[in-house]
Amino acid sequence: MTTTLRTISPKARISPKARKAYSFARPRKSIALTIVMLVFLVYALVPLVWLVINAGKTQSDLFGTFGLSFGSRFALWDNIVETFTYKDGIFVRWLGNTLLYVAAGAGGATLLATLAGYGLAKYKFPGKKAYFAVVLGAVAVPGTALAVPTFLLFSQMGLTNTPWSIIIPSLITPFGLYLIWVYTIDSVPTELLEAARLDGASELRTFFTISLKLLTPGVVTVALFSIVATWNNYFLPLIMLSDPTWYPLTVGLNQWSAQAGGVGAQPIYNLVITGSLITIIPIVLVFLFLQRFWQSGLSAGSVKQ
Amino acid sequence: MTAIQEQRRSEVAAPARTTPRKAKREWAGWQFTAPFAAVFVLVFIAPLGYALYLSLFQNKLIGGNAFVGLDNYVHALSDPQFWDGFGRVLLFLVVQVPIMLILALVAALAIDGARLYASGLFRMVIFLPYAVPAVVAVLLWGFMYGNNFGLTANINHFLGSEVLQPLSGQWILASIGNIVTWEYVGYNMLIFYSALKTIPAELYEAAEIDGAGRFQVIRAIKLPAARGAIAIATIFSIIGSFQLFNEPNVLKPLANNAISSYFTPNLYAYNLSFAGQQFNYAATIAIVMGVITAVIAYVVQLRGTRKEDR
């Protein structure tokens, strides 16, 4: 399937004339289909709407009013202030930790995957086949099999309970490497590299001045998915960290939730809900703003399977 | 770096320049790939080797750490708690994955088919839940499921009955399935949609000339074009199902009676290590699950590619 698709000239794909002539591409809009899909839309949105509404409720309104209607008092601002100041502002600390893990982990992961995917696509070197096979084979290895041994290994190296125990494992994304590999083959012409070589540019210089620009959509895609993976990471920090001051938001929120539900608990449900809202806003914004980039990057990746 | 450049410049002048230059370029690939490889060995290969090592030992009260060969594996394969969890994720896989992937495929076809009003909005909103951290997603749904101030409590109150009990033992797996579907249906939709977008317009023209109907186009053109993407999405979903952990673990405080410590193999391995300190046995469980997952993923991949060749 891939070969047939790839032999057709890329121009054909976007030729506006061809698209216009085709009536399947411009059929009448269907109201029935749109209504069916609206059910989908509601399904996707209800929990988020519930979150936004309930983040504005006081503790007593949470229990006393209907879930999808507003409370007697609009307390969003109070909840936000309380979330940020509860227990000497531990939430702010968690937010900072998360940002650190994302910047170092996802940033590093993107850099390593880009360099390696590019190197595999454009160079022949000894051990290349084995390299590729081992890394792609790793995609099938479940994180489960690695989590416990990684913890034990890191604890012997004295890395547990430090930021390193979160950052180092986040640096590897085999899927990102694969995506960059595909993207490089499609979008970086070897002739261009040959020309740069004749001009005497070093390989790394060529990469940073020429190839990286051509790879931008692919790199943004990998960066975005790494950011989501690190921002949303739960299992790894849960295992690695026992000191709450190093928690990321996900583990912290879950601790609050457990605290709210436990025996003789402080009822801080309003903080869990407002904290959840604050946790998802940045990541949703990142996705929306970078939409144009990552969608083109993803389609390049899905052509070749 | 400069040394290499210098050398290369001098090589250009030298008469027999091809061989040494080629040799240099052969190793240039490692400049790019070595950093990834180094970290990869530390976080993938080393733990994997260590897990294998651990699984061959047992920490005994008398005699300490002792080599026991395959004893742990024998134990795992006859451990009813392991098989209980395994059966649960298998059931989850067989029911939830097809539902989610079919929903995702239908949504992708609908959005790609250009018969939808505001299709860009649909694409974005259906994808949105993927950006929500699993922990937050589970907390959200958990609250909505809950009897305290959840939506189900509201509905039950309205109906004057106790029909909906999503956190009871009977319904808990379906409730988790709903959460997982909500989180990933949009992501899979986007993968399918990307594959559909690459279909060249000529194919549609040819189909129109042949007088093909809308559903014939879907069956003969769109589905075959999405086959590779479907295989990939299936593999990722299988891996995800076997690794099920976050959802039951976060839901557990809300549904303590319904979620046991061995609800899924992953939860079992986690509880063995961190509640029971049985690291050797936990590593064995993890390896057994890893092997099963890898084998199934491999078989699906083979089937997916074989169909493509036809």
HADDOCK unambig.tbl for C-alpha pairs under 7 A between the chains (distance, minus, plus):
assign (segid A and resid 1 and name CA) (segid B and resid 225 and name CA) 6.89 0.50 0.50
assign (segid A and resid 1 and name CA) (segid B and resid 308 and name CA) 5.85 0.50 0.50
assign (segid A and resid 12 and name CA) (segid B and resid 200 and name CA) 6.34 0.50 0.50
assign (segid A and resid 12 and name CA) (segid B and resid 201 and name CA) 6.93 0.50 0.50
assign (segid A and resid 13 and name CA) (segid B and resid 200 and name CA) 4.73 0.50 0.50
assign (segid A and resid 13 and name CA) (segid B and resid 201 and name CA) 6.12 0.50 0.50
assign (segid A and resid 18 and name CA) (segid B and resid 201 and name CA) 6.17 0.50 0.50
assign (segid A and resid 19 and name CA) (segid B and resid 201 and name CA) 5.97 0.50 0.50
assign (segid A and resid 22 and name CA) (segid B and resid 204 and name CA) 6.96 0.50 0.50
assign (segid A and resid 22 and name CA) (segid B and resid 205 and name CA) 5.91 0.50 0.50
assign (segid A and resid 25 and name CA) (segid B and resid 114 and name CA) 6.17 0.50 0.50
assign (segid A and resid 26 and name CA) (segid B and resid 114 and name CA) 6.56 0.50 0.50
assign (segid A and resid 27 and name CA) (segid B and resid 114 and name CA) 6.85 0.50 0.50
assign (segid A and resid 27 and name CA) (segid B and resid 115 and name CA) 6.12 0.50 0.50
assign (segid A and resid 28 and name CA) (segid B and resid 115 and name CA) 6.17 0.50 0.50
assign (segid A and resid 29 and name CA) (segid B and resid 115 and name CA) 4.29 0.50 0.50
assign (segid A and resid 29 and name CA) (segid B and resid 116 and name CA) 5.61 0.50 0.50
assign (segid A and resid 29 and name CA) (segid B and resid 117 and name CA) 6.31 0.50 0.50
assign (segid A and resid 30 and name CA) (segid B and resid 115 and name CA) 5.32 0.50 0.50
assign (segid A and resid 30 and name CA) (segid B and resid 116 and name CA) 5.99 0.50 0.50
assign (segid A and resid 33 and name CA) (segid B and resid 116 and name CA) 6.54 0.50 0.50
assign (segid A and resid 34 and name CA) (segid B and resid 116 and name CA) 5.41 0.50 0.50
assign (segid A and resid 34 and name CA) (segid B and resid 117 and name CA) 6.22 0.50 0.50
assign (segid A and resid 41 and name CA) (segid B and resid 122 and name CA) 6.62 0.50 0.50
assign (segid A and resid 41 and name CA) (segid B and resid 125 and name CA) 6.59 0.50 0.50
assign (segid A and resid 41 and name CA) (segid B and resid 126 and name CA) 6.03 0.50 0.50
assign (segid A and resid 44 and name CA) (segid B and resid 125 and name CA) 6.87 0.50 0.50
assign (segid A and resid 44 and name CA) (segid B and resid 126 and name CA) 5.62 0.50 0.50
assign (segid A and resid 44 and name CA) (segid B and resid 129 and name CA) 6.63 0.50 0.50
assign (segid A and resid 44 and name CA) (segid B and resid 182 and name CA) 6.63 0.50 0.50
assign (segid A and resid 47 and name CA) (segid B and resid 140 and name CA) 6.50 0.50 0.50
assign (segid A and resid 47 and name CA) (segid B and resid 141 and name CA) 6.89 0.50 0.50
assign (segid A and resid 62 and name CA) (segid B and resid 149 and name CA) 6.12 0.50 0.50
assign (segid A and resid 63 and name CA) (segid B and resid 148 and name CA) 6.48 0.50 0.50
assign (segid A and resid 63 and name CA) (segid B and resid 149 and name CA) 4.92 0.50 0.50
assign (segid A and resid 66 and name CA) (segid B and resid 154 and name CA) 6.44 0.50 0.50
assign (segid A and resid 67 and name CA) (segid B and resid 149 and name CA) 6.91 0.50 0.50
assign (segid A and resid 67 and name CA) (segid B and resid 150 and name CA) 6.46 0.50 0.50
assign (segid A and resid 67 and name CA) (segid B and resid 151 and name CA) 5.69 0.50 0.50
assign (segid A and resid 112 and name CA) (segid B and resid 35 and name CA) 6.47 0.50 0.50
assign (segid A and resid 112 and name CA) (segid B and resid 36 and name CA) 5.21 0.50 0.50
assign (segid A and resid 113 and name CA) (segid B and resid 36 and name CA) 6.75 0.50 0.50
assign (segid A and resid 115 and name CA) (segid B and resid 32 and name CA) 4.91 0.50 0.50
assign (segid A and resid 115 and name CA) (segid B and resid 33 and name CA) 6.27 0.50 0.50
assign (segid A and resid 116 and name CA) (segid B and resid 32 and name CA) 5.21 0.50 0.50
assign (segid A and resid 116 and name CA) (segid B and resid 33 and name CA) 4.09 0.50 0.50
assign (segid A and resid 116 and name CA) (segid B and resid 36 and name CA) 6.25 0.50 0.50
assign (segid A and resid 119 and name CA) (segid B and resid 29 and name CA) 5.13 0.50 0.50
assign (segid A and resid 119 and name CA) (segid B and resid 32 and name CA) 5.10 0.50 0.50
assign (segid A and resid 119 and name CA) (segid B and resid 33 and name CA) 5.83 0.50 0.50
assign (segid A and resid 120 and name CA) (segid B and resid 29 and name CA) 6.97 0.50 0.50
assign (segid A and resid 123 and name CA) (segid B and resid 29 and name CA) 5.10 0.50 0.50
assign (segid A and resid 124 and name CA) (segid B and resid 26 and name CA) 5.68 0.50 0.50
assign (segid A and resid 124 and name CA) (segid B and resid 29 and name CA) 6.52 0.50 0.50
assign (segid A and resid 125 and name CA) (segid B and resid 26 and name CA) 4.63 0.50 0.50
assign (segid A and resid 125 and name CA) (segid B and resid 27 and name CA) 5.55 0.50 0.50
assign (segid A and resid 125 and name CA) (segid B and resid 29 and name CA) 5.68 0.50 0.50
assign (segid A and resid 140 and name CA) (segid B and resid 294 and name CA) 5.26 0.50 0.50
assign (segid A and resid 140 and name CA) (segid B and resid 297 and name CA) 6.88 0.50 0.50
assign (segid A and resid 141 and name CA) (segid B and resid 290 and name CA) 5.86 0.50 0.50
assign (segid A and resid 141 and name CA) (segid B and resid 294 and name CA) 6.28 0.50 0.50
assign (segid A and resid 142 and name CA) (segid B and resid 239 and name CA) 6.61 0.50 0.50
assign (segid A and resid 142 and name CA) (segid B and resid 243 and name CA) 6.80 0.50 0.50
assign (segid A and resid 142 and name CA) (segid B and resid 290 and name CA) 5.57 0.50 0.50
assign (segid A and resid 144 and name CA) (segid B and resid 243 and name CA) 6.38 0.50 0.50
assign (segid A and resid 144 and name CA) (segid B and resid 266 and name CA) 6.25 0.50 0.50
assign (segid A and resid 144 and name CA) (segid B and resid 286 and name CA) 5.85 0.50 0.50
assign (segid A and resid 145 and name CA) (segid B and resid 283 and name CA) 6.94 0.50 0.50
assign (segid A and resid 145 and name CA) (segid B and resid 286 and name CA) 4.30 0.50 0.50
assign (segid A and resid 145 and name CA) (segid B and resid 287 and name CA) 5.38 0.50 0.50
assign (segid A and resid 145 and name CA) (segid B and resid 290 and name CA) 5.77 0.50 0.50
assign (segid A and resid 146 and name CA) (segid B and resid 47 and name CA) 5.91 0.50 0.50
assign (segid A and resid 146 and name CA) (segid B and resid 48 and name CA) 6.15 0.50 0.50
assign (segid A and resid 148 and name CA) (segid B and resid 283 and name CA) 6.74 0.50 0.50
assign (segid A and resid 149 and name CA) (segid B and resid 47 and name CA) 5.12 0.50 0.50
assign (segid A and resid 149 and name CA) (segid B and resid 50 and name CA) 6.21 0.50 0.50
assign (segid A and resid 149 and name CA) (segid B and resid 51 and name CA) 5.36 0.50 0.50
assign (segid A and resid 149 and name CA) (segid B and resid 283 and name CA) 6.87 0.50 0.50
assign (segid A and resid 150 and name CA) (segid B and resid 43 and name CA) 6.87 0.50 0.50
assign (segid A and resid 150 and name CA) (segid B and resid 47 and name CA) 5.10 0.50 0.50
assign (segid A and resid 153 and name CA) (segid B and resid 47 and name CA) 6.83 0.50 0.50
assign (segid A and resid 169 and name CA) (segid B and resid 43 and name CA) 5.69 0.50 0.50
assign (segid A and resid 172 and name CA) (segid B and resid 40 and name CA) 6.34 0.50 0.50
assign (segid A and resid 202 and name CA) (segid B and resid 5 and name CA) 6.46 0.50 0.50
assign (segid A and resid 228 and name CA) (segid B and resid 131 and name CA) 6.57 0.50 0.50
assign (segid A and resid 232 and name CA) (segid B and resid 133 and name CA) 4.47 0.50 0.50
assign (segid A and resid 232 and name CA) (segid B and resid 134 and name CA) 6.67 0.50 0.50
assign (segid A and resid 235 and name CA) (segid B and resid 246 and name CA) 6.97 0.50 0.50
assign (segid A and resid 250 and name CA) (segid B and resid 135 and name CA) 6.04 0.50 0.50
assign (segid A and resid 254 and name CA) (segid B and resid 250 and name CA) 6.90 0.50 0.50
assign (segid A and resid 258 and name CA) (segid B and resid 253 and name CA) 6.22 0.50 0.50
assign (segid A and resid 276 and name CA) (segid B and resid 136 and name CA) 5.81 0.50 0.50
assign (segid A and resid 280 and name CA) (segid B and resid 132 and name CA) 5.73 0.50 0.50
assign (segid A and resid 283 and name CA) (segid B and resid 131 and name CA) 6.35 0.50 0.50
assign (segid A and resid 284 and name CA) (segid B and resid 131 and name CA) 5.91 0.50 0.50
assign (segid A and resid 298 and name CA) (segid B and resid 194 and name CA) 6.81 0.50 0.50
assign (segid A and resid 299 and name CA) (segid B and resid 194 and name CA) 4.60 0.50 0.50
assign (segid A and resid 299 and name CA) (segid B and resid 195 and name CA) 6.42 0.50 0.50
assign (segid A and resid 302 and name CA) (segid B and resid 191 and name CA) 6.83 0.50 0.50
assign (segid A and resid 302 and name CA) (segid B and resid 194 and name CA) 6.49 0.50 0.50
assign (segid A and resid 302 and name CA) (segid B and resid 195 and name CA) 5.66 0.50 0.50
assign (segid A and resid 302 and name CA) (segid B and resid 229 and name CA) 6.24 0.50 0.50
assign (segid A and resid 303 and name CA) (segid B and resid 195 and name CA) 5.96 0.50 0.50
assign (segid A and resid 303 and name CA) (segid B and resid 198 and name CA) 6.94 0.50 0.50
assign (segid A and resid 305 and name CA) (segid B and resid 228 and name CA) 5.49 0.50 0.50
assign (segid A and resid 305 and name CA) (segid B and resid 229 and name CA) 6.98 0.50 0.50
